[in-house]
Amino acid sequence: MNEAADRNPRRARALLAAGAAAVLAASLTACGGDSLEKEGGGSADGGSKGELVVGSAGFTESQVMAELYSKLLTKAGYSTSISKLKNRELYEPALEKGEIDVVPEYAATLAEFLNAKEKGPKAKPVASNDVDETVAALEKLAKPRGLEVLPAGKAVDQNAFAVTEDFAKKHKLKTLSDLGKSGEKVKLAASDECEERPFCRPGLEKTYDIDVTGIDPKGVGTTQAKEAVKDGTDQLVLTTTTDATLEDFGLVLLEDDKGLQNADNVLPVVNAKKAGGEKVSAALDKLTKVLTTEDLADLNRKVDAERQKPKDVAEEYLKSKDLL
């Protein structure tokens, strides 16, 4: 997800942060190669094509994606394990060093992370709402670090804004443009950072002419934020396109019809030396070609709402697509 919102426990994909270099240094000091928390199967001596470690961040979607990758690579003949690290500041250096080999990523967010890592937190943005341009920028930043960016799919997890179904029907809203044209004043349930982030309040006002009267700092897609919109305290909530519980609160997403948000399409990123071969790419591309944004939301829902295990959800999904 892009810089408009921090991910909370469920959305731990870290955004661009000032002082990222200091965080990275501290992370590397605290997290040596032997400290990665490993899970999963695979024999110690590796499979017929060797052993691969799949990285996972600390939120549901990343954990499910890691399970999907692991199972596909196991089917392709690799011995796999999963290493869970809290956030990108931890797993990206581990990927560069070869402590992990494969990780599910988000095109725009990783591009800006590497951009800031190379040029500083105030670097000119390289990501946009064009997925091809964004992936090209990401590849340029990733290659010198020994990383290979595999093809992106149509599944995307990015910032999104939702209103109640009743509010949408009353004002005939389907898009953010509709909301701007309606002239309705809205209070926005979001993170503190929304006040200044270009993809949040400033973007809503500049791109869509939406009259945001204030920010209710309840977080990004949290239960409290969605409850505030449900009960009418707020009228708009910042969440994500793969939010699994919108229906539970009677909420619907408004389409980002002018492309305010960057292209955070899901894609695998690998350590080029250890996992840069065609067989890894071919195995993971089977998933990339079929996975949709709606699929991601459903997978999240099964874990977060139905309390199923990520590995079971992943296996069920792959079987449903005839990939296992």
N, C-alpha and C positions, 0 to 999 in steps of 0.2 A: 504494500500500500504506500501511497506517496506521502509527502511531508505534511499533509494537512492534519494528520491525526496520529497520535501514539496508539499502540495496539492494546494496551492494558494486558492482563494475564492472558486473555484469549487472543489478543492481537499483539504479540510481543515482537513483531517485526519492527526493529528499531528504526526511527526516522533519522534524517540528517541531524546531527547534534553538534553544537559548538563544543570544541574540546574533544573531538572524536579520537584524536591521536593519543591523548592521555588515557582515555578509556581503553583503547586498544593495548597500550603498553601495560596497563594494570591487568587487563584480562590475560595477556600472554604470560605475565609473571605468575598469576594465580593459577593458570590452567596449562600445565605441561602436557606432553603427549600421553602420559599415563593416567591423566585425571579425567579423560573423557568418559562420560557415563555410557557404557555400552549395553545394548539390548539386542535381542533377536537371535536368529539361528545361524547355522553354518559351521562346518568343522574347522578346527584350528589350522589344518594344513591346506585349507582352501578347496574350492571345487575344481572342475576340469579346466576352468579358465582363470582361476585365482580368486583371491579374496577382495571384496570391496566393502568399504564402510560408508553407509548412507547417513548424512547428517540431517538432524531435525531441530527446529527451533522449539520454543516452549509453548506454542499455542496449538489448538486442536487441528487446524487445517494443515499445518506443517507436519504434524505427527502422522496424520492420515496419508499425506502425500509421500512421506518417507516410507511408510508401510507399502504403499502401492509400488514405489520404485524398487524396494527390496524384493518384493515378490516377483516382479517382472525380471529382475536381474538373476534371481535364483532360478527361475524357469529357463533363462538363457544359459545357465551352466555355471554361474558364479556362486561362491560362498559369500553370504552377506551378513552384516550386522548393522545395527542402528545406534548411532551416538546422539543423545539428546543434549543440546547446549541451549542456554537460555535465550540468546539473541544473536543477531548478526555480528556484533562486535566480537563475539567468541567464535562463531563457526566459520566466518570468512577467513580469518588468519589460519585456522586449522585446515581449511580447504587448500589454501595456498601452500601450506607446508606438507600436504599429503597425509595428514592425520585423519582426515576424512576424504572421501573420493568423489562423492556425488551429493548434491543438495538440491531440493526443490526451491526455486527462487521466483522473484517477481521482477519483470524487466526494468521498469522505470525506477523502482525503489533501489535495486542493486546498482543501476547505472549511476544514480545520484550519490549513493554511498561511496562507490569507488571514485567518483568524480571529486567528492569532498576529501577523500583519503589522499588523493594525489595532489589536489590544488588548493585544499583548505575549505572550511565550512562556508565561505562566501563565494565559492566558485560559480561561474556562470552556469546555469542549468543546461544539461545535455538531453534530458528526457522531454518527451512531448506526448500529445495524444495520438501520434502516429506510431503504430507498433513497429513498423519496419525501420523507421528512422531511430527509434529508441533502442531497438535491438542492435542496430549497426553501431550506435554510440557505445553501448554496453560491450560489444565484442572488442572494440578498439581499446577500451579501458581494461578489459579482462585479460587479453592475450599476453601483455607484458608481465603479468603476474602469474603466468603459467596456468591460466584458467581457460576452459573452452566452453562457450555458450552454445547449447543445443537449440534446435528450432522451438519457437514459441507456438503455443496453441491458441484456441479461441477462448479458453477459460480465462477469466480476468477477475482479480480481487482488488477493487479500488474503492476509494471513498464514494459514498452515496448518501442521498438525503431522502428521508421518508416522512410522510404525513399519515394521518388516519384515513381509512377508506371513506368515512363520512365527510371529512374535510375535502378530500379529492373530488367526491361526487358533487358536493354542494357548490364548489367553485370550478367544476369541470377541468380538473387538473390531470394531466398525464405526463407532462414534462416540466422541467424547471423554468423553461420559457413561459409556459402557461401560468406558473405561479407569479412570475415577474409581471406579466401582462394583467393579472387579476388585480393588482394593486393592494393585495392583502398584506397587512403587517404581520410578521411572524417573529416569535421568540425562538431561538435556536438552542436546543440541548446538545452540547458538544463538549470538547475539551477546552481548557484555558487557552491553549495555543491557537484555537480557531480564530481568535480575535485578530491575529496578525498573519496567519498562514494564507498564502495566495490562493490556495485551492479551497479555502473555507469562506469565512465571512467576506473578505475583500473580493474574492472571485464571484461569490453569489451576487454581490452588489454591483460589481463592474460588468460582469459578463451577462447577467440575467436581470439586472435592475430590480432585484428582490429587496424589499424593505425589511431588513433585519433590525428589530428594535433593541435586541440585546442577546447576550450569550448566557445560558444557564449552564454553569460548569459541572455537568454530571458525567462527563466522560464520553467515550466513543462507543456507541452501540451497547451501553450498559443497560441492565434492567431498569435502573433508576431513570436513565434518560428516556427510555421508551415508555415507561410508566408516566412520565411527566407529559409526554405528548398524548398518550392515551386518555389521560384524565383532563386534558385541556389546559394544563399549566403552561405548556409550551405548544407550539404548532408544528415545529420542524425538528427532526433529529438527524445528527450526523452518525452514520453507521457505515457499513460496507456492502458491496454487491453480493457477498456470499453470507450475509446475516441469516442464520438458520431459524430465528424465532420471530420474525416480523409478523407472521400471521397470528401468533399467540397474542399479540398486542393490538391486532386489528389495523396494522400499518401496511402501507404500500410504498414502494420506491417511485420517485419521480425521475424520469429519464434525463440523463445529462446530454441533452440533444445538441448542445454547442461544443461538446468535448472539452469541458473545463478540466477534467481529471486526466492525468497522465496514463499512458498505456502500461498498466501493471499486469500484463499477461503472464500466466504461469509458464515456466520453462525450467528444464534441468540445467545446472551448471556443474561442470566436472573438473577435477584436477587433470589437466591435459596429459601429463606424463603417465599417470596411473590408470586413468579411465577414459582416455581420449579416442579409443578405437571405434570403428564402425559398428561393432557388435553391441557395445553399450548404447550407442546412439539409436540403433535399430530397435533394441528392446524397449527403450523408454519412449521412442517415438510412437509406438503402438498406443500408448496411453495418451500422449499429447494430442493425437489426431482425433480422439473420441471424447475427451473430457470437456465438459461445458461449465459455464458459470453456475447454471442451475444444478448440475451434478455436484459441484463443490458445496453449494448451500445444503443440499440434501445429505451429503456425507457429514458435514458439520452437525446438522440436526440430529443425525443418528447417534453421534457421540455425545453432544452437549445436552440434548433433550431426552433422548432415549437411553442414555448411559451405556451404549454399546462400546466395546473395546475397539480402538482404531484398527488393530490388525484384523479383527473379524469384519469390520465394515469394509476395509480394503479388499479382503478376499471375496466377499460377497459381490462387490462392485465389479471386480475383474472377471469373475465368473459370469456375471450378467452380460458382459460385453464380449464373452468368449475369448478372453485373453489369458485364462488359466486353464 
